[in-house]
Amino acid sequence: MSKGIERPWALMRHHAGWADVFHVETETGDSVTGFYPDRETVGPPVTYSVRAVLARFPTMEAARSAREGAVLEWRKHDAAVRDAEAALRDAEKAREDAWLSCLRDAAG
């Protein structure tokens, strides 16, 4: 565990539905500095606002476990999202058709 940091492992948002494990080396009241241990090349430490931290954990294993559980929870909603996207496409098509029909009627 990092010196002086009770929960040095964080999950940082990578994109919607995924978070990367981040090791916090130093922190201030409004920022955290550290590195991503799972990336192929670990470069110099990077600093983020504390608002970028999704959650903090005492161990890397706890962070990874939480991430995997959250991915499973995210996946539970995949079918509903696909259905909503299909409904949105249908509604956009109906809107486009209505608009074109209105323009054609006005021209005729």
SVG drawing of the C-alpha trace seen along z (x, -y; Angstrom):
<svg xmlns="http://www.w3.org/2000/svg" viewBox="-50 -24 58 34">
<polyline fill="none" stroke="black" stroke-width="0.4" points="0.0,0.0 1.2,-3.5 2.8,-5.4 0.1,-7.6 -2.7,-6.7 -5.4,-4.5 -7.1,-3.6 -4.4,-4.0 -6.3,-2.1 -8.9,-3.9 -11.2,-3.3 -11.1,-6.1 -13.6,-6.4 -12.2,-5.3 -15.4,-5.4 -19.1,-4.7 -19.3,-1.3 -15.6,-0.8 -13.1,-2.0 -9.4,-1.7 -7.5,-0.7 -5.3,-3.6 -2.7,-3.6 -2.7,-6.9 0.8,-7.8 0.1,-11.3 -3.0,-13.3 -4.1,-16.8 -7.5,-18.1 -8.4,-18.5 -6.1,-16.2 -4.6,-12.7 -1.4,-11.7 -0.4,-8.2 -0.3,-5.7 -2.3,-2.9 -0.6,0.4 -2.4,2.4 -1.3,0.3 1.4,1.8 3.8,-1.1 3.7,-2.9 4.8,-6.4 5.4,-9.3 2.8,-9.9 -0.4,-11.7 -2.5,-14.1 -6.3,-14.3 -9.0,-16.2 -10.5,-14.1 -13.7,-14.4 -12.3,-11.9 -12.1,-9.2 -15.2,-6.9 -14.3,-4.9 -11.3,-4.2 -10.1,-0.8 -7.5,0.5 -6.1,3.1 -5.7,3.6 -7.7,6.8 -10.6,5.0 -10.6,2.4 -10.5,5.1 -13.3,7.1 -15.5,4.0 -14.9,3.1 -15.8,6.6 -19.0,6.5 -19.9,3.2 -19.4,4.5 -21.8,7.3 -24.3,4.8 -23.8,2.6 -24.4,5.6 -27.8,6.4 -29.1,3.3 -27.8,4.1 -31.0,5.4 -33.0,2.4 -30.5,0.1 -30.7,1.9 -34.5,1.7 -34.4,-2.0 -31.9,-2.7 -34.2,-0.8 -37.2,-2.8 -35.3,-6.0 -34.2,-5.0 -37.9,-4.3 -39.0,-7.6 -36.4,-9.5 -37.4,-7.7 -41.1,-8.6 -40.1,-12.2 -38.0,-12.3 -40.9,-10.8 -43.4,-13.2 -41.1,-16.2 -40.6,-15.0 -44.3,-14.3 -45.1,-17.8 -42.7,-19.4 -44.0,-17.4 -47.6,-18.2 -46.8,-21.9 -45.1,-21.7 -47.9,-19.7"/>
</svg>
